[in-house]
Amino acid sequence: TLADVVRQWQGLGYNRRAKMLHEAAKLIVRDGTPRDMPGLMALPGIGANTAAAIMNYAYNVPVAFVETNIRTVYFYHFFANQSEVSDKELRAVVERTMPHENSREWFWALMDYGVYLKAQGAGGLTKSRHYRKQSRFHGSVRQARGRIVAMLLEGSADIEQLRGAIGSDELVELALQGLQRDGLVGVTLGRYHLTK
């Protein structure tokens, strides 16, 4: 059930990813595992970067992609004196420099090297045009969402119980709107619950 998946997901954040994983798993059971970019991207929650990562790691098919550790390596070696670098620019350099055989091992090495560079203080992620510092967690809508999901894993709750646990009517309202929009939470007869 979705509740089982969300329960296992607890602590990882972004519970809607658990929902998309659950939906994708149901489609894979029904239709089989996609083995190409369009098929992977048709699954819930799978975009171009995730599909490309799967192509490399699962099928050893070389497809350029960008994620945090890869950004770190390429910023360090190819964009040292630049800022506002877009993922499109970065992906073009990854495409030119990646091998066309054993891409799986290449990307594993990039991931490890990126972790090493970050540990040395050479992360440089602020060079990315897409970089945004995440807002404070304590007292945020994200925190309220997580608390509501944790409560609903134990059973349904009414609005007063949720308000009592969160302590802010505004945060409860914003969190519930987002959780309902994401399809994680429903309401039946005035009681909120995780969707099936």
C-alpha positions, 0 to 999 in steps of 0.5 A: 500500500502507499502507507507501507511505502511512505512508512519505509520512506520516512526520514528521506523527505519529499514524500511525494517521491514515495507516492510516485515510486509506488505508482511507478512500481505498479506500472512496472508490475503491470507493463514491464520495465522500460528499457529506453528513455521515452519509456522511463520518462513515462513513469511517474516522477521520472524526468530526463536526468533520472531516466539517463541515470537509469540508462547508465546504471541499470543498462550501461547505455551511455546517456549524459546526465547531471546531478549534484556530484557530477556538477561538482566535478565539472564545475571544478574542472571545466567551469572554475572561473564561471558562474551562472552555469546552466545544466544545459551547458554542463550536460553538453560538456558531460556529453563530449567527455563521457566514454561510449563504453562502460558508462556505468563505471564512469558515472560511478567514478564521477559520483565518488570524485564529486563526494571527495571534492565536496569533502575538500571544500571544492563543491562550487554548487553556487556556480549553478544558475539553478542553485537555490539555498533551501529555506529553514526547515524548522517551522516550515511547511515542509516540516508540517507536511512531514509531521502530518504524514507521520501522524496519518501513518498511525491513523486518520485525524481531524483538522483539530488534531492536526492543528494541535500537533502542528501549532499553526493553522496557516501551516496546517492549511498550506501543508494539507493543500500541498499533500492533497495536491500531490495525492498523498492525503485525502479527506473522508467525513472530516477525517484526513488520511493517506490515500490508498 
